Amino acid sequence: MRPRVALILLAAGVAAISAWIPFRSDQAHAVGGQTRTYYIAAVEQPWDYAPDGRNDITGRPFDDVANVFVQQGPTRIGHVYVKALYREYTDSTFRRQKPRDPSLGLLGPVIRAEVGDTIRIVFKNKTTIPTSIHPHGVFYDKAGEGAPYNDGTSGDQKRDDAVPPGGTFTYNWEVPERAGPGPMDGSSVLWMYHSHVDEVTDTNAGLVGPIVITRRGQANADGSPQDVDRELFTYFTVMNENQSPYLQQNIETYTGTPGDVDPDDEEFQESNLMHSINGYVYGNLPGLTMRLGERVRWYVFSLGTEVDLHTPHWHGNTGVEMGMRTDMTELLPGSMHVFDMRPDDPGTWLLHCHVNDHILAGMLALYRVVR
């Protein structure tokens, strides 16, 4: 091969690789944006997976299959559990919670930013267990990771790992280009955050929330994408209350005869697997409403175990994900997807996981398209 041709091909290859790799040295830090401050606390509270007290998919009382998961009894907890949840406050006093979109359910507040911004989280742990906030996607150093492991750090770089009960810590995360939408994405992408002191027990306790990053120059003042009319968040997971740090407390609080409960009993353990969307089962999730023709962006994600293999399916309407027209998507533990819908079919429609066992166990919701 001639030297000139070889050099041209080599240059073309380097350019192609550079275009594909999402990180460059000049993108390592956020540039030119604003600092967005959030006051978030981890709090303990009772959570009701089925507050309507019935199967809203059928419009009837729970049947025998549903009662396996929702019926309280002498040795059954039922559908109310003490959980740890992220909640947003108005300021650093942590006295007044901000109003919440009811469709978020047990999820923490939506953390938003535009590429170039810095996210500042003033975090207070109001629970009785050590907690943290670990983000996906954004740029953080070892003092803002929120996860304890043998990483060779010490001193101030460990304070973020586990905030003790009653403690406060401030996380600072930058939002460079590599945290924002890629070449095949729309105007915004989904990441998530969760506690990572003991990830398994922390996330089963309920400490999970969404992060939305909008492309530079395409965000409204609050960080939401300008080309979207409505955003909806759906978190599909089998919440394993057997692995919650509050299991014993829930046994003592909600079962009829706590002394007769055997935590190792398989039927008892099965009853504590809550196949939920945003912490609701059997259609009890409220607020998934949109108008005909709106530009609707669904953010869909999951965490969990080997049973958390989900296939969310929307009845009645279709959407676009990564340029492909579809009416369903696939989720693995840790998956985060963006699904854009322009609803053209009014009515009340089913949204559910298509895994058969998950349908029977209540991983179903209703969404409404109104004129």
N, C-alpha and C positions, 0 to 999 in steps of 0.2 A: 504493500500500500504506500502511495506517495505521502511524504511528510505533511504536505499542506492539507491533503484530504483527511489524514489522521487527526491533525489538529482541529479541523472543522468538526469532525465527528465527536471528538473529545469535548469540545466546547459545547456542542449541542447536547451531549449527554449530561454534562455538568449543569447546564441550564435547566434541563428537564428534571434532574434530581432536585435542584434548588427550588423549583416550582412546586414539587411534590412535598418536600419536607416543610412542615408548618412552622418550624422555629428557625429564626436567624438572629444573629447577635444584636442587630438593631431593633429586634422585636422583644428583647428580653424583659423590658420593663414598660409599664404604662406611660404614655406620653400625651400631654396636652389635655387631659380630661379633668373631671371633677372628683372630689371625694364624696362618696355616698355613705352616710353613717346610719347604722341600724342598731337599735337597742333590743336585744333578744335575750330571753331567759328560758332556762329549762324549768318547768313547773310540774308538780304532781297533781293529778286530778282524776276523778272517775271518768271513764269513757264508755259510752253506750254504743255498741256495734249495731243495734237494731232499735233505735229510739221510738219508732212508730209502733212497735209491738206486734208487727204482722209482716207477712211476706208481701211487699209492695209490687212484686212482679206478677203474682197471681191475684192480688187483691183479697186474699183470704188469710185466715190464721195459719200459723206455721204447721206443716205436716210432720210426720214422724221423722223423716230424714232431716229436716231443718232443726227439729227439736234436739237432735244429737248435739248441735252446736250452740243453741240459744236457750235451752230450757234450764232454768235454775232448779236445784234440788238439794236433797240432803248431802250428796257428795258431788254436786255439779255447781260450777261457778255461775253459769248462765251467759248473758250477753253484756254485762257491765264489769269492767276491770279497772283497777287503779293503774294508770300509766304515767310515763314521763313524756312531756310534749314541749316543743319549742313554741314560744309565744312572743309576739312583738309588743314593745312598750313605747310610750311617747317620749321618754327621756331617761336620763341616767338614774333617776330615783327609783325606777321600776315599780311605781305605784299604780299606774293606769295603763291597762292594755289598750292597744289600738283595735278599732273595729276589724272584724275578719269577714272574708268571703266565706259563707257557709259551705260552699262546694269544696273547699280545701280539706274539710274534715279534720282528721288528726294531724295533717301535715303542718310543718312550721311555715312561717311567713315566706312569701316569694322575695328572694333577694335579687335585685336587678342592678345591672350596670351596662354601660356602653363601652365598647373597645376604647381604651385610653384612660378609663376611669380607675380609681382606687376604691376598694370596698373596705370600710371600717366597721367591724362588729364589736360593739361593747356587750359582752356576754356575762350574765349573772347566773350562777347555779343555785336555784331555789329548791332543788330536790335533796333527798337524803343520801344520794350516791354520787361518786365522782363522775363528771360528765365533761364533754368537750364539743367543739365544732370542727369537723374535718371537711374541707371543700373538695370537690372534683373540678378539674379543668382550669381554674384560675391559677395565677402565679403566686406562690407563697415560699417563704424561706423556712428554715428549721424552727424558727420561733413562732411560726403561725400555722403549723401543720395539724395540730390537734390530735396526734396519735403517738402513744408511747411504745417504743420498741428499742432494741439495742442498736441505735444509730450513731453512737459515738459522741453524742452531745451531752452537755451538762449545764448546770446553772440556769440562767435566764432562758436558754433555749429549750428547757424542759417544762417551764411554767405553763405553756400552752397545752401540754399533753393531757393533763387531767386537772380540771378546776374543782376544788373540793366543795362540799356543801357549804353554801353561804358565800363562796368566793366569787370574785369578779376578774375577768381577763379581757383584754382588747386584742382582737385579731385584725391584722392588716393584710389584705390581699390585693395584688395588682391585676389589671385586666389587659394584657397585651393582645396583639393580633391572634396569637395561637390559642387564646381562650375564646375567641369569637367565631362567627360563622366561617366555614370553609367554602371552597369553590362551588360545591354542589348544594350548599345549604341556602335557606331563605334568609330573611333579615335577622333572625335570632336563633339561638341554639339553647338547648337545655343541659344543665349540669345539676348535680344534687349536693347536699351537705348532710352530714349525720354525725352523731357522737361516735368516737372511736377509742374510748378508754378500754372498753370491752365490746368490740363491735357487735358481736352476736347478741349479747344481752341488751346492749344499749338500743339497737335498732328494733328488737322485739319489744322493748319498753315503749317505743314510739318516737324516738328522737331522729326524725328524718324531715327534710324539707327541700324545695326546689330553688335553683339558681337559673336566671335567664340572662344571657348576654346578647346584646343587640349590636349589629354591625355599626361601626363608626359613622356618625352622621345620619343614622336612620332611626334614632330613638326619640320618643317624646320626653318631656321634662322629667317624668317619673321613671324613665328607663325602658318603658315598653315600646315595642316596634310600631312605627308610624303606619305601616301598611296592613295592620291587623285590627279588626274591629272588636274581637273578643278572644280572650285566652282562657283555656280550661286546662286543669291539671288533674291527672289520674295516676294514682300510685297503686299498682296491682301487686299484692303480696299475700302469702299465707302467714299471717302474724302468729308466731308460735308462742303462746302465753306460758307454755311450760318452761321456756327459756328466758322469761322475763325476770328481772330481779325482784319483782313484786308478787311472784307466785304464791308464796306462803301468806303474805298479807291478803291476797285475794281469796285464798282458801278460808282464812279466818273471818274475813268480812262478809263473803257472799254465799258460802255453802251453809246448808242447814245444820249439819253435824260435822264440823271441821275435824274432830278427832277420828272420824271413820274414813277420812279421805286417804287413799293410798296414791301418792304422786307418781309411783311407778306403774300403776294400773294402766293398761293399754287403752281401755275405753275412756278412762278419765283424761289421758293425754290427747286422745282423738278429739274429745269435746272442747279442748282448748286451742285447736287449730282454726283460727278465724280467717276464712278465705274472703278477703276484703278488698274493696276499692276505696281508697282514702279513709280506711277504718270503718267502713259500713258494709253490711251484708244484706242479701235478698232485697235489693232495690231501695234501701233506706237512705242512700246518698242523695242529698238535696242539691238544688241549684244549677244543674246542668241544662241551662236554658239559653237559646239563641234565637235570632230572628232570621227569617227566610232571606237568603241572599247575602248575609253577612260574611265577612272574611274571618273565619274562625280558625284559630290555631290551637290544636290539642298538644299538650306536652304529656308524654306517657313514659313511665319508668317503673323499675322494680328493684328489689333487693331480696335476699333470702337464701333458701337452701335448694337442694336438688329437686324439690317439688315445685319450686318457683319457676316453672317453664310456662309462660303465658302467651295466649294468642288473642289479644283484644280484637273484638269484631263489632263494627257499627252497623246496625240495621238501618235500612231506609236511605242512607246517603253514602257517598264515596268521598275520598280525599286523595291527596298526593303526598307521598313520602319519598324523598330523595329522587324526585322526578318521575316516580312510578305511580300510576293510578291504581288504587286498591281500596278495599273496605275493611282491611284488617292489617295487623302488624304482628311481629314476633318479639317477645321479651325474654331475655335471660337475666339472672341475678346481676344487677349492676348496669343493665341496659337503660339508655335514655334516648327517646325518639321524639321527633317532631312530625305531626300529622296535620296538614292543612286541608280544611273543608270549606266548601261554599255550598251550604245546605240549600237544596232545591225541592225538598219533599217535606211538607209540614206534617206534624203529628208528634205523638209520643213514641219513642223508639227505644229498642233494647240495645244496651252496650254491655258486653259480657266477654269473659274468657271462654274460648272454645274448647278447653280441656274438659272432658266429660265430668271427671271427679270434682272439678272446680265449679262447674255449673250446679251440680247437686248440692255442694257445700255453701253456695250463696254468693259466688263472685259475679254478681250481676248488678247493673244499675239501669236507670232510665234517663234518657236525655230528650229534651223537648225542642222542637222547631216551631216557632209561632210566626204568624203573619205580621 
